[in-house]
Every structure is written in C-alpha cells, then in structure tokens.
Amino acid sequence: MRRIGLPDHSAPGYYPDALSLAEAHCAEEALQLLHQHADHAEIAAVRDVFALHYLDQHAAWYLTRGLLDIAGVTAIKQQLRAAIDTLATHLPQVLDAFELNDEILGAPVLSEDLPAAWDARCTPAAS
C-alpha cells in the first residue's frame, strides 16, 4: 500500500532518474570547485575539459529537451577538442599537482596492454 505524498520506489525509472540527478549534482559541485580555482591555468584547462566532456556525454538529453541543437552539439565537440589540446600544454603542471611521478605513471594498470604489463612487473629481471 502506497502512502500519499511518498515517492513510489517501485515506479519504472525511479532509481535511474535518482542516479542521474545525483550524477548531475556531483558534476555541478565538481565544476563549481574547479571554477573557484580557475585562476590557475591548469585548473581552468581541467574545468573546461570536464564541462565540455559532460555536455558531450549528455548531448542527447539536452537535444531532446530543446536545450541544444545539432549545431550546438557540433560546437561542443569542436570546443572539447580545443580544450583537450589546451590541457595537454598544461599536463606537466597537472601531473605535478597530483604528485604523479614516473613510478606511478608506469603502473601496470595504466598500460594499454594490462596483462603484459603485469607479467613484466612480476617477472624477475634477468641479470
């Protein structure tokens, strides 16, 4: 029996909608934090990629609600490519800020061939 005024948790789409709302809220919070520190060029570059990537990933939602048109989606994709290029110029500062040194960056989990990277890490080096 459902009580009046309480959400119907069994309704189709209830949890996916709640998860989408939580994701959007987290993205907004992250974007606000990045924007607060955008006086640093590398943070501004991360913010721009984050925001444009989010818009690109959710373009269908914006399209179906009339908040973007095809030209807007195309512009977002172009701006995202430019933002990634800008971020790439700040990569050394970003890596330093997160204290990502060569040892961490050489971790097997970051390899394109994960099994081979683990084999190389676990196999003793020949003398």
For each residue, the residues with C-beta under 8 A, 3 or more apart:
1:
2: 6 8
3: 6
4:
5:
6: 2 3
7: 11 14
8: 2 11 14
9: 14 15
10: 14
11: 7 8 14
12:
13: 16 17
14: 7 8 9 10 11 17 18
15: 9 18 19
16: 13 19 20
17: 13 14 20 21
18: 14 15 21 22
19: 15 16 22 23
20: 16 17 23 24
21: 17 18 24 25
22: 18 19 25 26
23: 19 20 26 27
24: 20 21 27 28
25: 21 22 28 29
26: 22 23 29 30
27: 23 24 30 31 50 54
28: 24 25 31 32
29: 25 26 32 33
30: 26 27 33 34 50
31: 27 28 34 35 47 50 51 54
32: 28 29 35 36
33: 29 30 36 37
34: 30 31 37 38 43 46 47 50
35: 31 32 38 47
36: 32 33
37: 33 34 40 43
38: 34 35 43 44 47
39: 43 44
40: 37 43 44
41: 44 45 90 93
42: 45 46 87 90 93 94 97
43: 34 37 38 39 40 46 47
44: 38 39 40 41 47 48
45: 41 42 48 49 83 86 87 89 90 94
46: 34 42 43 49 50 87 94
47: 31 34 35 38 43 44 50 51
48: 44 45 51 52 79 83 86 87
49: 45 46 52 53 80 83 84 87
50: 27 30 31 34 46 47 53 54
51: 31 47 48 54 55
52: 48 49 55 56 76 79 80 83
53: 49 50 56 57 80
54: 27 31 50 51 57 58
55: 51 52 58 59 62 68 76
56: 52 53 59 73 76 77 80
57: 53 54
58: 54 55 61 62
59: 55 56 62 63 68 73 76
60: 63 64
61: 58 64 65
62: 55 58 59 65 67 68 72 73
63: 59 60 66 67 68 69 70 73
64: 60 61
65: 61 62
66: 63
67: 62 63
68: 55 59 62 63 72 73 76
69: 63 72 73
70: 63 73 74
71: 74 75
72: 62 68 69 75 76
73: 56 59 62 63 68 69 70 76 77
74: 70 71 77 78
75: 71 72 78 79
76: 52 55 56 59 68 72 73 79 80
77: 56 73 74 80 81
78: 74 75 81 82
79: 48 52 75 76 82 83
80: 49 52 53 56 76 77 83 84
81: 77 78 84 85
82: 78 79 85 86
83: 45 48 49 52 79 80 86 87
84: 49 80 81 87 88
85: 81 82 88 89
86: 45 48 82 83 89 90
87: 42 45 46 48 49 83 84 90 91 94
88: 84 85 91
89: 45 85 86
90: 41 42 45 86 87 93 94
91: 87 88 94 95
92: 95 96
93: 41 42 90 96 97
94: 42 45 46 87 90 91 97 98
95: 91 92 98 100 101 105
96: 92 93 99 100
97: 42 93 94
98: 94 95
99: 96 104
100: 95 96 104 105
101: 95 104 105
102: 105 106
103: 106 107
104: 99 100 101 107
105: 95 100 101 102 110
106: 102 103 110
107: 103 104 110 111
108: 111 114 117 118 120 121
109: 114 117
110: 105 106 107
111: 107 108 114 116 117
112:
113: 116 117
114: 108 109 111 117 118
115: 118 119
116: 111 113 119 120
117: 108 109 111 113 114 120 121
118: 108 114 115 121 122
119: 115 116 122 123
120: 108 116 117 123
121: 108 117 118
122: 118 119
123: 119 120
124:
125:
126:
127:
